[in-house]
Amino acid sequence: MSVAMILKDKGGGMVSARPEDTVAAVCRLLAGHGIGAVLVLNPDGGIAGILSERDVVRGLAQYGTGLLERTADTLMTRNVMVCSPADTVEDVMHVMTKRRIRHLPVVEEGRLVGMISIGDVVKRRIAATELEAEALRQYIATG
């Protein structure tokens, strides 16, 4: 089971922000779309960073409410881990667990093609487990 299959099911659309967007604007994006992180993209579409709810909470602890007027590039994580469509669900689960991250942009041949979350990965893993269990039940019932 691959990342490409997850993207096929969920679609490649993603929410993004610009480095100069205020943290308040990014928070409105997060809340409005019911998501936990946005990619911060350069004008050329390249990944400048990623900004998550966790980053906002840490920023509030550091800067107080004045944080909301700061720009996304103040808080974003710049060293962004990525995955490829060919990566397996197991591969990305390992990376997410080891790095304690919940979102991975998907890059193919240097081009951003989507983003997956731990929720997407868990949903896919549960579906595969249920399918396997049903196949075993069918096998036992016919054997």
C-alpha positions as CSV (number, residue, x, y, z in Angstrom):
1,M,0.0,0.0,0.0
2,S,1.5,3.3,-1.1
3,V,1.3,7.0,-0.6
4,A,0.1,7.3,-4.2
5,M,-3.0,5.3,-3.2
6,I,-3.8,7.6,-0.3
7,L,-3.5,10.6,-2.6
8,K,-5.7,9.0,-5.2
9,D,-8.4,8.4,-2.6
10,K,-8.2,11.8,-0.9
11,G,-7.1,13.9,-3.9
12,G,-4.0,16.1,-4.2
13,G,-5.5,19.3,-3.1
14,M,-3.9,21.1,-0.1
15,V,-4.1,24.3,1.8
16,S,-1.1,26.6,1.8
17,A,0.1,29.9,3.0
18,R,2.8,32.4,2.1
19,P,5.8,33.2,4.3
20,E,4.5,36.8,4.7
21,D,1.0,35.8,5.8
22,T,0.3,36.6,9.4
23,V,0.0,33.9,12.0
24,A,-3.6,35.1,12.6
25,A,-4.4,34.5,8.9
26,V,-2.8,31.0,9.1
27,C,-4.9,30.2,12.2
28,R,-8.0,31.2,10.2
29,L,-6.9,28.8,7.5
30,L,-6.4,26.0,9.9
31,A,-9.7,26.5,11.7
32,G,-11.7,27.1,8.4
33,H,-10.4,23.9,6.8
34,G,-10.4,21.8,10.0
35,I,-6.7,20.9,9.5
36,G,-3.7,20.7,11.7
37,A,-1.0,22.2,9.4
38,V,-0.4,24.2,6.3
39,L,2.5,24.2,3.9
40,V,4.2,27.5,3.5
41,L,5.1,27.9,-0.1
42,N,7.5,30.2,-1.9
43,P,6.2,32.2,-4.9
44,D,7.6,29.5,-7.2
45,G,5.5,26.9,-5.4
46,G,8.5,25.4,-3.6
47,I,8.2,24.4,0.0
48,A,9.5,27.2,2.3
49,G,8.2,25.4,5.5
50,I,5.3,23.9,7.3
51,L,3.3,25.6,10.1
52,S,1.2,23.4,12.5
53,E,-1.1,24.0,15.4
54,R,1.8,22.8,17.6
55,D,4.0,25.5,16.2
56,V,1.3,28.1,17.0
57,V,1.0,26.9,20.6
58,R,4.8,27.0,21.1
59,G,4.8,30.5,19.6
60,L,2.1,31.7,22.0
61,A,4.2,30.4,24.9
62,Q,7.3,32.3,23.5
63,Y,5.7,35.5,22.1
64,G,2.3,35.9,23.8
65,T,-0.6,37.2,21.8
66,G,1.6,39.5,19.8
67,L,2.4,36.3,17.9
68,L,-0.7,36.7,15.9
69,E,0.7,39.7,14.0
70,R,4.0,38.0,13.2
71,T,4.5,36.3,9.9
72,A,4.3,32.6,9.1
73,D,8.0,32.4,8.5
74,T,8.6,33.4,12.1
75,L,7.2,30.1,13.3
76,M,7.3,27.6,10.5
77,T,9.5,24.6,10.5
78,R,12.0,25.1,7.7
79,N,13.6,21.7,7.5
80,V,10.5,19.9,6.1
81,M,10.5,16.1,5.9
82,V,8.8,14.9,2.7
83,C,7.8,11.5,1.2
84,S,7.2,10.3,-2.3
85,P,4.1,8.6,-3.9
86,A,6.1,5.4,-4.0
87,D,6.6,5.2,-0.2
88,T,4.6,2.7,1.6
89,V,2.2,3.3,4.4
90,E,4.6,1.5,6.7
91,D,7.5,3.8,5.6
92,V,5.6,7.0,6.4
93,M,4.2,5.6,9.7
94,H,7.8,5.0,10.7
95,V,8.9,8.5,9.7
96,M,6.0,10.1,11.4
97,T,6.5,8.2,14.6
98,K,10.3,8.6,14.7
99,R,10.2,12.3,14.0
100,R,7.0,13.0,16.0
101,I,5.3,14.7,13.0
102,R,1.7,14.4,11.8
103,H,2.0,15.8,8.2
104,L,4.2,14.9,5.3
105,P,4.2,16.8,2.0
106,V,4.4,14.4,-1.0
107,V,7.0,15.3,-3.6
108,E,7.5,13.6,-7.0
109,E,10.5,14.5,-9.2
110,G,11.0,17.7,-7.3
111,R,7.3,18.8,-7.6
112,L,4.9,19.0,-4.7
113,V,1.9,16.7,-5.5
114,G,0.0,16.7,-2.2
115,M,0.2,16.3,1.6
116,I,-0.8,13.4,3.8
117,S,-1.6,13.4,7.5
118,I,-1.3,10.8,10.2
119,G,-5.1,10.6,10.0
120,D,-4.9,9.6,6.3
121,V,-2.3,7.0,7.1
122,V,-4.3,5.5,10.0
123,K,-7.5,5.5,7.9
124,R,-5.8,3.6,5.1
125,R,-4.2,1.1,7.6
126,I,-7.5,0.4,9.3
127,A,-9.2,-0.2,5.9
128,A,-6.5,-2.6,4.9
129,T,-6.7,-4.5,8.2
130,E,-10.5,-4.8,7.8
131,L,-10.2,-6.0,4.3
132,E,-7.7,-8.6,5.4
133,A,-9.9,-9.8,8.3
134,E,-12.9,-10.1,5.9
135,A,-10.8,-12.1,3.4
136,L,-9.7,-14.5,6.3
137,R,-13.4,-14.8,7.4
138,Q,-14.4,-15.7,3.9
139,Y,-11.5,-18.2,3.6
140,I,-12.5,-19.9,6.9
141,A,-16.2,-20.0,5.9
142,T,-15.5,-21.7,2.6
143,G,-12.8,-24.0,3.9
